[in-house]
Amino acid sequence: MSKRTKSKPKAQERGYVLFDVVYEDGSRASNRRVPASVLGGLDGDAPARGVIEEQDEVIAAKSGRPRLSIEHLTRSKVSSGSRETGM
């Protein structure tokens, strides 16, 4: 009898999705983590903006600097040598 193996979870079922953010002043933030559980469905990646804005508010409160508005938001590209190799 063959062994039953546990299937590997799909990328969107894993813990986090990474996003690159461009702010209104042209500054960038790479690899901002957003829980995968808030993404998908009919809204797609739109909820990521709200999550990142909440993170920015916390950072702004701690640093004493005002929060910048997000101009553009895209998923980070996964490099071929990162975590996907299984090593």
Secondary structure as UniProt FT lines:
FT   HELIX           11..13
FT   STRAND          16..23
FT   TURN            24..25
FT   STRAND          28..35
FT   HELIX           36..38
FT   HELIX           41..43
FT   HELIX           46..63
FT   STRAND          70..75
FT   TURN            80..81
FT   HELIX           83..85
//
